[in-house]
Amino acid sequence: MARVNIIGRENEKRILDTIVKEKEARLVAVYGRRRVGKTYLIKNYFNDNFDFFFTGSFETPTRIQLALFNKALNSKSTSVYEHPEDWFKAFDQLKDYLNSIEKQNKIVFLDELPWLDSPKSNFLKAFSYFWNSWASTQDGLKVIICGSATSWMLEKVIGDKGGLYGRTSRSIYLSPFSLGEVEEFLHEKKNIKWNRYQIIEAYMIFGGIPYYLDMLEREKTFAQNIDNLFFSTGAPLKAEYNFLFRSLFKASETYKRVVEVLAKKNKGMTLKEIKQELGAADGGFLSKVLSNLCGCDFIRKYTPYAKKNHGCIYQLTDLYSLFYLKFLGGKSGLDENYWSNLREGAKNAWAGYAFEQVCLHHIGQIRTKLGIKGVLTNVCSWSSPRHIDKDGNEWPGTQIDLLLCRADNVIDVCEMKYCKDKYIVTKAYDEHLRNRNNTFTHLTKTKDSIHNILVTTYGLAQNMYSDVFNNTVTMDDLFTP
């Protein structure tokens, strides 16, 4: 049977190509945000040709998980194995079955591993013993483990200090699709021929999450698709929000509260500010929550320009969560055609910020357009409150959302503008940029050259003020590999 064409994932496929060719036993951990396509990648790369495949079930008791494991094993084996009393016995049976297969290369795929590790199940200890005592010595055996609970995968497997310490041969982190991959996915898999402006709008709602994009229907308009997926009766992506957190995190309500607090502050918040907003007493636990949310691609952590680590900012970047919380969170009784009937003005604030997040997801493409792909570059932001300095000079409050601080002594100050046509620089905006750059240069005392960069959809309209920008990045540039 021919292998299914896999959209994107070129680096991941190269890694798997290498692993498959190696003679030695290999333990491969695949992780990433839920719905990002981990199972799809592995199943289609191997064309479902596994010697054994088993997937965990969400919030399912150990005895039932063991029964399902036993059923999967007996469906593959010529022998009939009795119901195992624990995971140690289950992996003994798996070992016996794999020994019975008379071929050199064997593939085992264990999906949703975190869901198998229920309290007091001893699953992880049994799996560690299986790998360390036998599987790791079997030439040609490839064991692929997969999990959406990224924090669990990082803590219990990839960074484990116990039985699996240093045992993972290779870890594969699967990130959301880029804009270019979304375009290919919609065109090739869904036969949806939207233009790039529409694809960016879709990205602003769904991010690069294949599972969500796969729900789009070619026969419906863009607005009808959004109504169907978010606002109709039984809309699948209305219920997704709560399940997403429950399936990924213990104490999921705490994680949701953090995300919802960050959703109210576009520029992000410090750990101290989040702690105050939540009334949290345990700063250590909150730090772990924030770290786990970063690992699952919900938020990003960055250091503002000229600040040390204690000034780190946490910012919500998951586009699905941003859209949900803006238009559905805490609301009820919304019309089933809400999105189709929503006025453009009501979308503008969200769209501007969501486009900024799309740009932050495509820093590599921006750097490529600017010709600085090979230049060491730090990505950060900068803000300063309104204040009066020691000489009595008054400085207005100002903020820059994206700075590319380059090792060649240039700072690219990026302005991100979501427009339906070419962006027009007005006299007032020209003055604003020049004054802001003067404020930034004076207060930071930087000696680097300042370049203004416009990142927008259709480009820059030429007029007497357009030369305030040194370079322009368009949406077409964001679609490059």
C-alpha positions, 0 to 999 in steps of 0.5 A: 500500500502506498504511503499517504502524502504527509503535508510538511513535516520535512525535518521530522520525516528525515529524522524518522528516515534515519532512525528506521535505517539504524541497526540498533534498538531505538526509543523515540519520543514524539510530543507537541500540543494536542491536535497538532498531528503527532499520531497522524504523522507516525501512523502515515509515515509507517503506513499503519504497518506496526507490529504492535500499536496501542493508544491510551484512553482518557481518564480510564481506570487501569484495569480497563486500560490493561484489558484493552492492551490485552485485546490489542495484543491478542489481535496481533498474536497467534497465541492467546494471552491471559488478562494481565494483572498489572503493567509488568505482566502486560509488558512481559507478554508484549516481550514474548509476542515480539520474540515470536515475530521472525523478522529483523525490524520491528515497530512498536507504537504506544500512543497517548502514553500520559493517559496510561500513567494513571495514579498507582498504575506503576505504568512508567516503572513497568515500561522503564523495566521493559525498555531497560531490561530487554527492548534496548538490547534488541537490534532492529526494534523501534519503540515510538512513544507519543503524548499530547501532555507535553509537560508529562513527556518532558518531565517523565520521559525525555527529562526523566531522572529515573529509569528512563534517564538518558534512554530516549534515542531521539525526541521529536517536537511537532510544532503547529503548521506554518502559513505555507503548510496551512496553504498546502494543507487546504489546497492539497488535502481539503481542495479549499482554494482560499486566497492568502488573506483568507488563509491568514484570517483562518490562521488567526482563528485556528493557528496552525493546528491540522485537526481544526483546519481539517474541520473546514468544509469546502462547500461553506464560505469562510464565515459559514465555517466559523459559525458552524465550528464555533457558534452553531448548536453542538459546535465542536470547537465550542466544547474543545476549549474545556476538554483541551485543558482537562486532557493535558493538565492535572489541576486544569482549572488553574491552567485555564485561569492563567490563560484567561488572565493573560488573555486580558493583557495583550502585552503580557504579564510578569510572574509577579503580576500574574501571581497578584491577579490570581491571588496565588500563594504558591509561586513555585507551583505557578512557575511550573504551570507557566513552564508547562503552558510554554511547553504546550505552545499556549504561551511564550516567555520572553525578556524585554529589551535591556532587562534581566531574567527577573523581568520576563514576560509571559504572553498568551500566543495560542490563537485558538484560545485567543479567539475563543476567549474573545468571542465565546468565553463566558458568553451564552445565547450567541446567535448561530450566525454570530460571525456572519453578522458581526460588524467589522469594527467589532473584529478589529481589535482582535484581528490586529492583535491576532495578526501580531501573533501570526507574525511572532509565529513566523519570525524565521520568515521575517528574518529571511525577507530582511536578509538576516537569516544568518545573523545572530538575532534576539527577539524581544519587545520594549516598553516605558511608562510615562515619566519625568527623568532626573533632569525634569524632562517628560517622556511619554509612555510608549511600547514596541511589540517586536524588536529584532536585535541583531549582532551586526549592530542594527535593531529592526523595529517591527510594526505589524499592521493587518490591513485589507489594502496597502498600508498608508503612512499618515503625517501623524503616524510618521511623527509618532514613529520618529518620536518613539524611536528618539525616546527608545534611543535616548532611554535605552542609550543604544548605539545601534542603528534603528531600522523601521520595518513594516510587516503587513498584508498587502505592502506599503503605499508610496507617499511622502511619508512612506520612507519612514520604513526601511523595509516592508514584509508582506503576507506573501513573505510570511508564506515562504518555507 
